[in-house]
Amino acid sequence: MALDFLAGCVGGCAGVIVGHPFDTVKVSLQTQDFKKPIYKGTWHCFMSILKKDKISGLYKGITSPLGGVSIVNAIIFGAHGQVMRLMGSEGLHTHFVAGATAGLLQSFICSPIELSKTILQVQKKNMYKGAIDCLAKIYRSKGLKGIYKGYYLTICREVPSFGAYFMFFEILSGGWDAPTWRTMLAGGTAGSISWLIVYPVDVLKTRIQSDGVNSKAQYKGYLHCFRESFKAEGYPFLTRGLVSTIIRAFPTNAVTFTVVTWMMRFSDVFITNSSVACVLTCVHTSV
């Protein structure tokens, strides 16, 4: 189980570094004013941010997901592996249940991480110096309720998303011992599919979490956000930033799954060496 956590941690960090610029584009497109849009599309948004703020603009807010991704992905892969072992079978339904359980467990940590990331990505006056400063100030002014703004939408996104994520990876890869090219293809495709399934929920979550950052809050709740957004923009608002998300999802998850599987494989090789196995045991007991 400790190996599942470690592999998820390292794989998640690699995925965030690869995909964060497109996450910034996604959030920018999801939250821009529909009546007076700044960006014409995914590429225009990407180039506009790059031109204005250089590469640092595309990595705005990365400290939050990068700092928390080790915990989040450790929970995801650790919980998935543990639930699979407890269920004692390798069917597609067990992969879905294990993934959904992992998604539910990590939502408690994921929600505040994404809240601070979103705020840092959309803020215009640099009110917060970083993720910790952002969450600390929100907690002082609004308490836990403020920290967990958008929590229920996070759960509604993460549970089906990670269920589909692991199930489709198993379908496409045929297992964790698949060749690297197939692991990358399966991981990227599974990530893209899981986002397609829950993307409308993510749009609502982003709008709720960013509401009131640069102006007066306009949404009274989830349903009010949906009604007002639909009234102003129609159903297309539910796909704002989707192209950027899919572009980001494929390489991010391809890298994540590849790193995770390679760490698992290397561990099997190392454990065959008794001296290395002894060291791993010591590390495990000290964690």
N, C-alpha and C positions, 0 to 999 in steps of 0.2 A: 504493500500500500504506500509506503514511503517513496518508493520509486515512481509510482503513478503521480504523486504530488510534485516530485522534483522535475519529472519530465514535462508535466503540464506547465510548471513555472517557467522553465527555459523556453519551451515551445511558444508559450503565450507572449513572452517578451519579444521574441524574434518576429512574431506575427504583427505585433503593435508597431514596431519600427518600420516594417514594410508597408503597412496599410494606413497609418495615421493621416498622411496628407489627404487621402481621399475621404477619410472620415470628417476632416475639417471642411472639405468641399460639400459633403452631404449635409452637415449641420447648417452651413451657410445657406444652402439652397432651401432647406426645410423651413428656415426661420425668416427669410427675407420677406419684405412687404410685397404681397402679391400685386397690389395696385401700382406700386412704384418699384419694380424689381431692379436690383443692382446688376444681377448676372443674367445673361441670356441662356446659359446652359452649363453643363458640367465643365467643358473645356474652357469656356470663357471665365467661369468662376475660378478654376485652377490657375489660369494665367494671370488673372487680375490680382489674386492674393499673392502670387509669386512676384509680380511686378511691384506691388505696393510694399510688401513686408519681407521680400526675399524668401529663402527657404525656411526661415524661422517662423514665418506666418503660417506655413502649411503644417508646422509641428506645434502650433499654438495649443496649449492645453494637454500636451503629451505626458507631462509629469504625473497627472492623475491616473490615466490608464496604465502607464508604465510602472508606476509605483504600486498600483493595486492589482495589476494583471498577474503578478506572481501568486498572490493569494487567490484571486478569482480562478485562474486556470489550474492551480493546484487543487482547488475544491472540485472543479469540473471533472478533470481526469481522475483525480483520486476517488471522488464519489462514484463516478461511472464504473471504475474498476472494482470498487468494493461492492456495489450493488450487483454487478454481474457475477461476482464470486458468491454472494449470498443467494442469488436466484439459481445458481448452479446450472445454467444452460446458456447456449449461444444463439438462440433464435433471434429473428429480427425484432420481435415484440419485446424481448428482454433488453436489447440495445436501445429501443425507444424509451422504455420505462426507466432504464438506468440513466439515459441522457436527460430525460424530463426531470428526474429526481435531482440530478446534478444542477440543472438549470434553476430549480426551485431553491436549493440550498445556497447557491452563490448569489442569488438576487439580493439578499440582505446586504452584501458587501458591494455588489455591482451598482446598485441604485445610487448611493451617494457619490461613488466614483464618477459615474456618468453625469450626475448633476453638476459636479464641479468642472468636469471636462467641458460640458456644454456651455456653462456660464463663461468659462475662460475663452472659449472659441468665439462667442458672440459679443462679449463685452466691448464697449467702445471707449470707455473712460478709464480703463485699467484700474478698476476699483479693487481688484484682488491681485496680490503679488504671485500667487501660486495656488495649487490645489489645497494645501493645508490651511493657508490663510483664508481661502474662500470658504471652506467648510467650517472653520473656527468662527468666522464672522457670522455666518448663517446660523450656526448653533447658538451664539450669544444673543442674536436678535429674535430667532424664531424657534429655538429648541429642536428636539428630535423631529418634530413635525416638518420643520423646514428642511432638515437634512434628508428626510425621506420623501420629499416632494416627487411625485411620479412613481412611487414604489409599486403600487398595484398594477400599473401599466407595465412596469419592468417585469413583474411576475408573469403577466399575460403574454409577454413577448418571449421570455427566456424558457418557460416550460415547454411549449410546443416546438420552439426553435431548436433547442438542444436535443429533444427527442428525435426530431427529424435529422438533425446534424449527424448523430452517431449511427442512426439507422441507415441513412443513405451512404455514409462512408463504408459501412459494412457491405452493403449491396454492391457498390462500385469497386471497392478494393478487393473484396473476397477475404479480408482478414488483415491483421496487423503485420503479417510476414510477407506482404505483397512487395514486388520490386519497387524501387524508389520512384520511378516515373509514374507508376500506377498509383502509388500513395499520394503523390503530389496532385495528380489529376482527380483522384477520388476526393481528397481533402478540399481542394478548391471548388469542385462541383458541389459537394455536400454543403459547404459554407454558403455558396450562392443560392442553392435551393432553400436552405433554412431561412435565409433573409427574405426571399420572395414570399414565403409562407406568412411571415409575420410583419412585413414592412409597414403596412398601414398603422399598426399599433406603435411602431417605432416613431412614425411621424407625429402621432398624438403625444407620445411621451416627450419627444424633443420640444414640442411647442409648449407643453405644460411646464417643463423644467426651465425653459428659457423665458417664460412669461414674466414680465416685470423687471427684467435685467436692465434694459436700456430705456424703458418708459413705464408708465403706469400699467399694472397688471390688468388684463382684459378678460381672463377666463375665470369663471366661478368653480369649474370642476371639469372632469373628463367629458361628460356629455355636452356641457356647454361649449367646450372647446371644439368638439366635433360639429355641433350644430352651427356655430359661428363660422368655422372654417369652410364647411360645406356651403353655407349660405353665400359666402363671399367668393368661393373659388370652384364649387362643384366637386365632383368625385376626383378630379385630377390632383387635388391637394394631397390625396393619400399616396401618391407616387412621387412627390417632390424629392429629388435627390436620389432616386432609385438607380439611375445609371451609374452614378459615382459609387454607390454602395456595392453594386455588383462588380464593378471594376476593382474595388478594394477587397471585396470578399474572397475572390478567387486566389490572388497571390498570398493574402494574409493567412488563409486557412490551409493552403497548400504548404506553406512554410511551417505553420504550426504543427500539422500532422506529421510532416516529414521529420522535423526535429524531435518530436515526441517518440516516433517509432524508432528512429536511429538511436536515441538514448536508451530505449528499452533493449534494443539489440546489443549495443555495446555493453550494457550491464550484464547481459547473459554471458558475453565473452569474458568479462572481467571476473565474474563470480566463479568461473571455472578455475581460476587461479586462487589457491587457498590463501595466499598472503594478502591479495587484494580483497578477497572476501572478508578477511578479518578486519581490514581497515573500514570497509563498508559497514560492517556490523557495528563497529565502534561509533562511526558517524551516525548511524541510525539510532543507536541508543542515546546519543547525546542530544538529538534534535527534540 
